[in-house]
Amino acid sequence: MNRVIIIAGLMGSPNGNWKPWLMAELEKKNVLAASIFMPEFDNPTPEGWTKELSHQIDLNPEDEIYLVGHSLGATTILHYLQSEGAKNIQGAVLVAGPCKKTNNNRIDSFFENPFDFAKIKSRCPKFPVIHSDDDPYVPEEHAHILTKELSADLTIVPGKGHFNTASGSFTLPECLDHLIAMISANNV
């Protein structure tokens, strides 16, 4: 079975922004999707978030897993994929994800060590990156770094801020399109 796990960012709700819409659209296509609640969402640690993501992936080890991370959720996917014991996944969509320190020192612990992009790529074949050209929290430079390091497909969406409620993002068709393309390619 194809399963999509969605990880929200700092202070993010599993049912906020475009996540309910994405889950409903995937359900129409008979794809099981869940947006998970991360521990200490207002004071996160990479260890705590990686452990929770690992737990969610391990619930049904026979499933074909796809991940969607928004903001710090995208960074958590990178931490998971480079961690010991990480499972191979089918694809990961990274939405407005930081890959190095930003102006928000509450998430600095996620960037204390450089990412092992070679290891990350060895556990996941596809990394669509989605970013807005006017994100107030994560500069577009992060998307270009991720695209280069992960040999990813980059989609820049004009005028969508941080893809959150403040920017009026209640749908994210670019994410749905990437997921459906990856799932379809794997089910040939």
N, C-alpha and C positions, 0 to 999 in steps of 0.2 A: 504494500500500500504506500502511496505517496503521502508524505506528511510534511507540513510547513509549520515551523516554529518561529514565532515573531517575538522579538525582544525589544522592548521600549528603552528609552534613554533615561538619563538622570531626571528624577521627579516625574517620569512618564507613567501614565496609566496604561495597563494592558488593553483597555477599552477606549483609549482616547484617540483623537485625530482621525486618521484614515484606517486604522487597524480593524474596526468593526466592518467597514465597507470591504476591505480586502478579504477578510474571513468569509463574508457572505458571498462574494464573487467566486472565491475558490470552492465553496460548498456547492454552488451551482454547477461546477465542473467536476464534482465528486472527488475533490481533494480535501482531505482532513487538514484543518488549520487551527492553531491555538496561539493566542497571544498570552505569554506567561508573565506572572508577577515575579519580579526580582526582589531578593532580600535587601533590606536597608536601601530602598530606592532613593532616599534622600541623602544617604551617606555611604555610597557604594565602595566596595573593595573589589579588585580584580579576582581575588581568590573566591570570594563569596558568590560573585556573579558567574564565574566560570564553573564553579561547583554546581550551581543551580542549572545552568544550561546543560552540563554533562548529565545530570540526573534526568532532565527532560528527554534528552536524546536516548538515554539508556532504557527508558520506559518500554519501548517497543523496538528492540534491536533489529528486527527483521524488516522494518519500514525503510523506504527510500526517503532520506531526510533532506529537506531544503530549509535554509535559514534565511530570515529577514531581520536585519538589525537596523534600528533607527538611532542615530546619534551614538551615545555610549553603548547601545545594544550592538552596533556594528563593531565597535572596538572589542566588545566582549566576545564576539564571534572569532576575531583574530586571536585573542588570548586562548580561547578554547582550542582552536585548531593547532596551536603550537604547544599545547600542554601534553604532558605524558598521558598516554592512554586514550587520547582523542580518537574518535571513530572517523572514518572517511565519510564525507557527506557528498550529496549530488550537486549542490550549488548553494551560493549565498549571495543575497542581494544586500548591498551596503548602502544605506540611505543616510546622507548627511553625517557620515562617520568621521570623527577625528582620529588621526593616526600619530599625532604628537601633541605635546602640551599646547593648551589654548590659554585664553585669559581666565578660565575657570579653574582655580587651584583646587577645587573640591574633587577633581578627577585626575590630579597629577599622578596619583599612585598607579594609574593605568599605563603610564608612559615612563616609568622609572628605568626600564630596560628596552633596548630596541627590539622590534619584532623580527622574528626569524621567518622572513617571507618565503624562503625556499621550503621550509617545513610546512608552512601554511598552505602553499600551493600544492604540495604533495598530497594533501588530504582533501582537497576540494578542486574540481576541474574548472569551475565557472564562477566568476565574481562580477556580476554587473554592479556598477557604482552609479548611484543617482545623487545628484547634488543640485542645489539652486545657485543661480548667479548672484544672489543677494542674501545669502545666509549670514545672519548677524552673530552667530556663535561659532561656527566652524568655517573658516575661510575656504574658498574654492581650491586653494593650493593643496589642501588635504586630499581632495578628490583626484587631483592630478598625480599626487604621490602614490596613492593606492592603485590607480589605474596603471601606472608604470610598474610598480613593484609586483603586482598580481597579474599582469598581462590581462587586465580587465577591460570590459566594455564600459565606456563612460557615457552617461546621459546627463546633460546639463539642462535643467528645466528653468526657464526664465521666471523671475518674480515670485517664487514660492517660499522665500525665507528659509526657515528651518523645518519646513514640512510639518508644522504644528498648528494647533488651534488658532494661535495668534496670527498666523499667516493665511488662515482660512483653508487649510489643507484637510479636507474630509474625504477625499478620494486620492488615489495615487495610481492611475492607470499604467504608468511606466513600469511600476513594480509588478503589477499583475501581468503585463505583457512579457517581461523577462522571466517570471516564474513559469508561465504557460509554455514559453518557448523551451526552457530547460527541461520541463517535465515531458513535453512532447518529444524532444530529441532523445531522451533517455528511454522512452517507451516504444521506440521504433522496432 
